[in-house]
Amino acid sequence: MRKLLTLVLLAGLAAMVGIWVLWWSPGPADKPRTIVVEQGATLGGVTAQLQNAKVIPGTARTFRIMARLFGSHDPVQAGEFEIAPGTSGAGVLDLLQHGQPVQRLLTIPEGMPSILVQEKLAALPFASGPAPLPAEGSVLPDSYGYRRGEARALILKRATDAMGKTLDALWARRKPTTVVTNKSDAVTLASIVEKETGKPAERRMVAGIYSNRLRGGMKLDADPTVIYPITRGKPLGRRILRSELEADNGYNTYRRAGLPAGPIANPGRASIAAVLDPAPTRALYFVADGTGGHVFAETLAEQNANVAKWFALRRARGEIR
């Protein structure tokens, strides 16, 4: 009887040791391993992948048994997961069920032109397929998550769908004071506002000034509209030439009154909202103030005085002679 009891105890101890080795002891991974769980995948479908990647002790079958006996019954998440060296079987299951997937992001800053959006898409690590060139003004600046192997065209579609939804929502809340009469013109004017000021607090004021100029039939005289046909929105890297200021190409707002032929960048939510609810102002002019912002004027005389101050400041800084 004592011998039988000893055998039972030894068998129980061996079973406990075996369970600990298969479930709670450090796993076999000797370096970080990446596992991609597809949408709709089940634990049963993932275990062979875990075994092949050598991140679980034992076999796929024993892992499934341990998971049923000792793990949570929550479903595994879709996404890309990085499994640290030595992660136990229990830790692997918890990561797939409750952990944070690897977050890959495409970040599109406000005012980025589409040619640079395309370049960012093309440079995405682990994305697949060609990078389409989006229509100017069709992309909502934001951060977009993507998974390993996802097509670049699908990532871009999320950004263009987001612009469509955002524009619809903002257009529905437009104020009677807006000068634009359709969503396309709203994006075009917002792209100019976006390129003209980097200060969020100035957006509505700049939108108000351009709205006043459009109502009065004045030219917008916006430098970014001169640059756009030359570089497609990339930095010019030099001063604008007289010949470029005089070029009649559909975009140059020094040449003709009204809006340019289309957007000159991808404006963000705030600039679109500013165009649809511009600041009430009588100002018609603005010029840089040397701090990253602008000073505004209602008359040409005031504007000329402000411009003179700006040039004097630039000469004092040694930027011009």
DONU-279561 format. One record per residue (C-alpha): residue in three letters; x, y, z. Coordinates in Angstrom, 3 decimals. Layout:
PT/resn/xx/yy/zz
PT/ALA/X/Y/Z
...
//
This chain:
PT/resn/xx/yy/zz
PT/MET/0.000/0.000/0.000
PT/ARG/2.805/2.388/0.955
PT/LYS/4.582/1.607/-2.316
PT/LEU/1.391/2.310/-4.287
PT/LEU/0.922/5.603/-2.467
PT/THR/4.497/6.549/-3.236
PT/LEU/3.994/5.755/-6.897
PT/VAL/0.821/7.863/-6.970
PT/LEU/2.612/10.770/-5.317
PT/LEU/5.512/10.505/-7.706
PT/ALA/3.145/10.364/-10.678
PT/GLY/1.312/13.404/-9.376
PT/LEU/4.560/15.245/-8.850
PT/ALA/5.718/14.348/-12.348
PT/ALA/2.425/15.563/-13.768
PT/MET/2.763/18.853/-11.894
PT/VAL/6.313/19.281/-13.146
PT/GLY/5.175/18.483/-16.679
PT/ILE/2.339/21.028/-16.478
PT/TRP/4.713/23.666/-15.100
PT/VAL/7.204/23.008/-17.927
PT/LEU/4.511/23.128/-20.592
PT/TRP/2.645/26.159/-19.246
PT/TRP/4.457/28.361/-16.743
PT/SER/8.163/27.779/-17.298
PT/PRO/10.184/30.050/-19.623
PT/GLY/9.408/29.266/-23.255
PT/PRO/11.827/28.229/-25.991
PT/ALA/12.084/31.539/-27.845
PT/ASP/15.690/32.763/-27.685
PT/LYS/14.972/36.080/-29.385
PT/PRO/11.895/38.230/-30.077
PT/ARG/9.458/36.528/-32.427
PT/THR/6.658/38.101/-34.432
PT/ILE/3.292/36.403/-34.790
PT/VAL/0.560/37.771/-37.055
PT/VAL/-2.975/36.696/-36.172
PT/GLU/-5.377/37.178/-39.058
PT/GLN/-8.854/38.627/-38.587
PT/GLY/-11.271/35.891/-37.500
PT/ALA/-8.537/33.415/-36.534
PT/THR/-9.150/31.071/-33.589
PT/LEU/-6.733/29.740/-31.004
PT/GLY/-6.860/26.352/-32.682
PT/GLY/-5.817/27.896/-35.965
PT/VAL/-2.940/29.828/-34.407
PT/THR/-1.278/27.033/-32.414
PT/ALA/0.480/25.454/-35.409
PT/GLN/1.903/28.874/-36.224
PT/LEU/3.140/29.223/-32.631
PT/GLN/4.792/25.815/-32.782
PT/ASN/6.494/26.583/-36.106
PT/ALA/7.802/29.856/-34.697
PT/LYS/9.190/27.969/-31.683
PT/VAL/7.573/30.211/-29.091
PT/ILE/5.666/27.541/-27.134
PT/PRO/6.938/24.497/-25.229
PT/GLY/5.776/21.157/-26.535
PT/THR/3.456/20.764/-29.492
PT/ALA/0.480/22.663/-30.809
PT/ARG/-1.762/19.935/-29.400
PT/THR/-0.331/20.121/-25.890
PT/PHE/-0.590/23.933/-25.986
PT/ARG/-4.287/23.683/-26.880
PT/ILE/-4.846/21.256/-24.006
PT/MET/-3.015/23.505/-21.525
PT/ALA/-4.963/26.517/-22.782
PT/ARG/-8.290/24.731/-22.256
PT/LEU/-7.300/23.572/-18.771
PT/PHE/-5.518/26.615/-17.392
PT/GLY/-6.054/29.556/-19.737
PT/SER/-8.771/32.087/-20.318
PT/HIS/-11.474/31.187/-22.790
PT/ASP/-11.383/34.673/-24.361
PT/PRO/-10.810/34.764/-28.137
PT/VAL/-7.429/35.672/-29.588
PT/GLN/-7.101/39.152/-31.064
PT/ALA/-6.252/39.943/-34.651
PT/GLY/-2.993/41.805/-35.136
PT/GLU/0.763/41.576/-35.018
PT/PHE/2.327/40.508/-31.721
PT/GLU/5.943/40.530/-30.621
PT/ILE/6.715/37.662/-28.249
PT/ALA/9.664/38.335/-25.954
PT/PRO/12.382/35.725/-25.430
PT/GLY/11.505/33.155/-22.784
PT/THR/7.778/33.963/-22.692
PT/SER/5.906/31.031/-21.132
PT/GLY/3.011/29.256/-22.777
PT/ALA/0.652/31.017/-20.352
PT/GLY/2.257/34.341/-21.257
PT/VAL/1.906/33.698/-24.982
PT/LEU/-1.806/32.965/-24.613
PT/ASP/-2.381/36.046/-22.444
PT/LEU/-0.560/38.239/-24.958
PT/LEU/-2.675/36.988/-27.853
PT/GLN/-5.895/37.375/-25.889
PT/HIS/-5.342/40.552/-23.888
PT/GLY/-2.028/42.122/-24.917
PT/GLN/-1.321/45.150/-27.072
PT/PRO/-0.676/44.355/-30.741
PT/VAL/2.286/46.003/-32.439
PT/GLN/1.079/49.419/-33.579
PT/ARG/2.257/50.466/-37.024
PT/LEU/1.242/53.962/-38.002
PT/LEU/1.132/56.134/-41.083
PT/THR/1.134/59.730/-39.851
PT/ILE/0.073/62.440/-42.291
PT/PRO/0.689/65.969/-40.947
PT/GLU/-1.729/68.794/-41.631
PT/GLY/-0.949/70.529/-44.891
PT/MET/1.086/67.701/-46.419
PT/PRO/0.716/67.661/-50.229
PT/SER/-0.336/64.444/-51.904
PT/ILE/3.028/63.868/-53.565
PT/LEU/4.603/63.596/-50.095
PT/VAL/1.738/61.416/-48.868
PT/GLN/2.563/59.031/-51.698
PT/GLU/6.231/59.030/-50.696
PT/LYS/5.331/58.252/-47.071
PT/LEU/3.096/55.413/-48.217
PT/ALA/5.842/53.981/-50.401
PT/ALA/8.296/54.075/-47.486
PT/LEU/6.054/52.222/-45.022
PT/PRO/7.841/49.161/-43.627
PT/PHE/6.016/45.848/-43.991
PT/ALA/3.156/47.272/-46.117
PT/SER/2.567/45.705/-49.533
PT/GLY/1.741/46.783/-53.059
PT/PRO/2.270/50.057/-54.898
PT/ALA/1.653/53.451/-53.300
PT/PRO/-1.093/55.308/-55.188
PT/LEU/-0.943/59.082/-55.660
PT/PRO/-4.055/60.474/-53.948
PT/ALA/-5.971/63.380/-55.424
PT/GLU/-4.838/66.622/-53.803
PT/GLY/-7.052/67.478/-50.850
PT/SER/-8.600/64.000/-50.636
PT/VAL/-6.634/62.770/-47.585
PT/LEU/-7.450/63.657/-43.994
PT/PRO/-4.261/64.387/-42.039
PT/ASP/-4.154/61.995/-39.082
PT/SER/-2.449/58.804/-37.909
PT/TYR/-3.657/55.541/-39.430
PT/GLY/-2.838/52.115/-38.069
PT/TYR/-1.978/49.285/-40.400
PT/ARG/-0.957/45.673/-40.053
PT/ARG/2.015/43.851/-41.496
PT/GLY/1.466/42.929/-45.135
PT/GLU/-1.529/45.244/-45.624
PT/ALA/-1.852/46.823/-49.059
PT/ARG/-0.819/50.459/-49.273
PT/ALA/-3.914/51.180/-51.348
PT/LEU/-6.127/50.010/-48.457
PT/ILE/-4.242/52.150/-45.955
PT/LEU/-4.731/55.165/-48.221
PT/LYS/-8.427/54.355/-48.619
PT/ARG/-8.908/54.708/-44.873
PT/ALA/-7.379/58.187/-45.058
PT/THR/-9.546/59.259/-48.002
PT/ASP/-12.680/57.755/-46.445
PT/ALA/-11.891/59.691/-43.275
PT/MET/-11.662/62.923/-45.268
PT/GLY/-15.026/62.252/-46.883
PT/LYS/-16.744/61.602/-43.554
PT/THR/-15.084/64.557/-41.837
PT/LEU/-15.919/66.931/-44.668
PT/ASP/-19.557/65.807/-44.681
PT/ALA/-19.830/66.356/-40.923
PT/LEU/-18.177/69.791/-41.008
PT/TRP/-20.186/70.903/-44.042
PT/ALA/-23.425/70.058/-42.224
PT/ARG/-22.376/72.501/-39.456
PT/ARG/-21.199/75.322/-41.735
PT/LYS/-22.114/78.878/-40.798
PT/PRO/-23.982/81.341/-43.052
PT/THR/-20.863/83.527/-42.963
PT/THR/-18.809/81.067/-45.004
PT/VAL/-17.926/82.294/-48.481
PT/VAL/-17.698/78.853/-50.094
PT/THR/-20.742/77.288/-51.723
PT/ASN/-19.614/73.682/-52.061
PT/LYS/-17.382/71.169/-50.313
PT/SER/-14.780/71.156/-53.066
PT/ASP/-14.187/74.893/-52.705
PT/ALA/-14.095/74.474/-48.917
PT/VAL/-11.171/72.063/-49.223
PT/THR/-9.381/74.319/-51.712
PT/LEU/-9.647/77.414/-49.508
PT/ALA/-8.784/75.392/-46.397
PT/SER/-5.616/74.141/-48.078
PT/ILE/-4.488/77.747/-48.586
PT/VAL/-5.294/78.629/-44.968
PT/GLU/-3.347/75.551/-43.865
PT/LYS/-0.243/76.586/-45.809
PT/GLU/-0.413/80.262/-44.808
PT/THR/-0.354/79.888/-41.019
PT/GLY/1.188/77.397/-38.655
PT/LYS/-0.573/78.858/-35.622
PT/PRO/-3.882/77.153/-34.792
PT/ALA/-5.226/80.337/-33.194
PT/GLU/-4.840/82.223/-36.492
PT/ARG/-6.741/79.841/-38.758
PT/ARG/-10.165/81.453/-38.429
PT/MET/-8.670/84.936/-38.832
PT/VAL/-6.783/83.993/-41.999
PT/ALA/-9.944/82.300/-43.286
PT/GLY/-11.872/85.486/-42.514
PT/ILE/-9.402/87.626/-44.472
PT/TYR/-9.482/85.368/-47.514
PT/SER/-13.274/85.244/-47.305
PT/ASN/-13.361/89.044/-47.345
PT/ARG/-11.070/89.171/-50.361
PT/LEU/-13.147/86.626/-52.264
PT/ARG/-16.370/88.527/-51.551
PT/GLY/-14.784/91.748/-52.725
PT/GLY/-13.428/90.249/-55.942
PT/MET/-9.849/90.808/-54.819
PT/LYS/-6.970/88.503/-55.659
PT/LEU/-5.907/86.244/-52.803
PT/ASP/-2.180/86.897/-53.436
PT/ALA/-1.224/83.685/-51.610
PT/ASP/2.410/82.641/-52.069
PT/PRO/1.693/78.899/-51.607
PT/THR/-0.524/78.970/-54.718
PT/VAL/2.458/80.241/-56.716
PT/ILE/4.705/77.487/-55.420
PT/TYR/2.288/74.593/-55.903
PT/PRO/2.486/74.309/-59.719
PT/ILE/6.282/74.402/-59.515
PT/THR/6.863/71.725/-56.856
PT/ARG/3.420/70.116/-56.357
PT/GLY/3.585/71.307/-52.784
PT/LYS/7.145/70.406/-51.861
PT/PRO/9.260/73.210/-50.341
PT/LEU/10.576/75.583/-52.987
PT/GLY/13.884/76.165/-51.208
PT/ARG/14.376/79.656/-52.623
PT/ARG/12.601/82.949/-53.164
PT/ILE/9.748/83.088/-55.663
PT/LEU/10.837/84.528/-59.026
PT/ARG/9.101/87.448/-60.678
PT/SER/8.284/85.224/-63.650
PT/GLU/6.579/82.737/-61.304
PT/LEU/4.474/85.484/-59.757
PT/GLU/3.301/86.412/-63.243
PT/ALA/2.634/82.858/-64.453
PT/ASP/-0.983/82.172/-65.413
PT/ASN/-1.385/78.467/-64.669
PT/GLY/-4.723/78.108/-62.907
PT/TYR/-3.205/78.128/-59.423
PT/ASN/-1.393/81.461/-59.155
PT/THR/-3.682/83.720/-57.107
PT/TYR/-1.435/86.722/-57.821
PT/ARG/-2.525/86.443/-61.428
PT/ARG/-6.284/85.996/-61.090
PT/ALA/-8.995/86.664/-58.546
PT/GLY/-10.901/83.789/-57.012
PT/LEU/-9.837/80.353/-55.873
PT/PRO/-7.129/78.341/-57.612
PT/ALA/-7.953/75.366/-59.820
PT/GLY/-7.936/72.996/-56.838
PT/PRO/-6.422/72.286/-53.422
PT/ILE/-2.701/72.853/-52.921
PT/ALA/-2.356/70.444/-49.973
PT/ASN/-4.361/68.165/-47.710
PT/PRO/-5.906/70.421/-45.060
PT/GLY/-6.747/69.236/-41.570
PT/ARG/-10.060/69.371/-39.722
PT/ALA/-9.301/72.691/-38.055
PT/SER/-8.559/74.544/-41.304
PT/ILE/-11.691/73.181/-42.981
PT/ALA/-13.719/74.174/-39.926
PT/ALA/-12.153/77.668/-40.044
PT/VAL/-13.229/78.162/-43.654
PT/LEU/-16.759/77.059/-42.804
PT/ASP/-16.869/79.389/-39.779
PT/PRO/-14.444/82.250/-40.498
PT/ALA/-13.652/84.920/-37.936
PT/PRO/-15.764/88.067/-38.245
PT/THR/-13.238/90.676/-39.315
PT/ARG/-12.823/93.658/-41.609
PT/ALA/-9.165/92.861/-42.200
PT/LEU/-7.992/92.303/-45.767
PT/TYR/-4.235/91.886/-45.315
PT/PHE/-1.674/90.092/-43.185
PT/VAL/2.086/89.742/-43.030
PT/ALA/4.536/87.792/-40.860
PT/ASP/5.352/89.328/-37.487
PT/GLY/8.682/87.580/-36.902
PT/THR/7.417/85.241/-34.172
PT/GLY/5.861/82.602/-36.412
PT/GLY/2.551/84.428/-36.511
PT/HIS/1.094/87.333/-38.435
PT/VAL/-0.091/90.892/-37.971
PT/PHE/-3.381/91.866/-39.633
PT/ALA/-4.560/95.082/-41.291
PT/GLU/-7.795/96.551/-42.621
PT/THR/-6.237/99.076/-44.997
PT/LEU/-3.440/98.974/-47.528
PT/ALA/-1.655/101.799/-45.685
PT/GLU/-1.609/99.729/-42.492
PT/GLN/-0.414/96.724/-44.447
PT/ASN/2.417/98.670/-46.063
PT/ALA/3.557/99.880/-42.634
PT/ASN/3.477/96.319/-41.299
PT/VAL/5.410/95.053/-44.315
PT/ALA/8.047/97.747/-43.762
PT/LYS/8.443/96.594/-40.143
PT/TRP/8.788/92.976/-41.286
PT/PHE/11.498/93.821/-43.807
PT/ALA/13.329/95.949/-41.237
PT/LEU/13.273/93.003/-38.832
PT/ARG/14.609/90.657/-41.509
PT/ARG/17.415/93.082/-42.359
PT/ALA/18.304/93.328/-38.666
PT/ARG/18.511/89.525/-38.555
PT/GLY/20.750/89.461/-41.601
PT/GLU/18.196/87.524/-43.666
PT/ILE/18.074/90.144/-46.418
PT/ARG/20.072/93.203/-47.394
//
